[in-house]
Amino acid sequence: MDRKMANRKLIRLSQLKNKLAAENLEEIDWVTFGVIVKKVTPQSSNNGRTFSIWRLNDLRDLNECVSLFLFGEVHKEHWKTDQGTV
């Protein structure tokens, strides 16, 4: 993990909203971790393509979640991922 995190900044999911408002994260090599705390049943968009929605949390502040929308190949590859997965 030390090798993977070298020269990267960890931003907790519960801090992401504040960091996005205060910093230009496009110029920083940053990572975040989250746990899938809720999965919505796959849905179809207006154009007929299927997608998934995951609610992610860092387990530090259970009131602060991030919604992650999975489309295309990412949806096809990961839609069966279990709730509770990091």
C-alpha positions in Angstrom: 0.0 0.0 0.0 2.9 2.4 0.7 4.2 1.9 -2.8 0.7 2.5 -4.3 0.2 5.7 -2.2 3.6 7.2 -2.8 3.2 10.8 -3.9 -0.6 10.7 -3.6 -2.9 12.5 -1.3 -5.6 10.6 0.6 -8.9 12.4 0.7 -11.6 10.8 2.8 -15.0 10.5 1.1 -16.6 12.5 4.0 -14.1 15.4 3.2 -14.5 15.3 -0.5 -17.2 17.9 -0.8 -15.2 20.5 1.2 -12.0 19.6 -0.6 -13.6 20.1 -4.0 -14.8 23.6 -2.9 -11.4 24.6 -1.4 -8.8 23.0 -3.7 -8.2 22.4 -7.4 -8.1 18.6 -7.2 -7.4 18.3 -10.9 -3.8 19.3 -10.2 -3.3 16.8 -7.3 -2.7 13.1 -7.6 -5.3 12.0 -5.0 -7.1 8.8 -4.0 -10.1 8.0 -1.9 -11.6 4.8 -0.5 -15.2 3.9 0.1 -17.5 1.1 1.2 -20.6 0.3 -0.9 -23.3 1.0 1.7 -26.2 0.9 -0.7 -26.9 -0.4 -4.2 -29.9 0.6 -6.3 -31.3 -2.0 -8.6 -29.8 -1.5 -12.1 -31.9 1.0 -14.1 -32.3 1.9 -17.8 -31.6 5.4 -19.0 -33.7 7.3 -21.6 -31.5 5.8 -24.3 -32.1 2.3 -23.1 -28.7 1.7 -21.6 -28.5 0.0 -18.2 -26.6 1.6 -15.3 -26.1 1.2 -11.6 -26.0 3.6 -8.7 -23.9 2.9 -5.6 -23.8 4.9 -2.4 -20.3 5.0 -0.9 -19.2 6.0 2.5 -15.9 6.0 4.4 -17.5 4.8 7.7 -16.3 7.9 9.5 -19.5 10.0 9.0 -22.4 7.8 8.0 -24.4 10.9 7.0 -21.9 11.8 4.2 -22.3 9.6 1.2 -21.2 9.9 -2.4 -23.3 8.5 -5.2 -21.4 6.7 -7.9 -23.0 6.1 -11.2 -21.7 3.1 -13.3 -22.3 3.1 -17.0 -21.1 1.0 -20.0 -18.3 -1.5 -19.5 -17.8 -0.4 -15.9 -21.5 -1.3 -15.2 -21.2 -4.6 -17.0 -18.0 -5.6 -15.2 -19.0 -4.4 -11.7 -22.8 -4.4 -11.2 -22.8 -7.6 -9.2 -20.2 -6.3 -6.7 -21.6 -7.0 -3.2 -22.8 -4.3 -0.8 -20.1 -3.9 1.9 -17.2 -4.2 -0.6 -14.4 -1.6 -0.2 
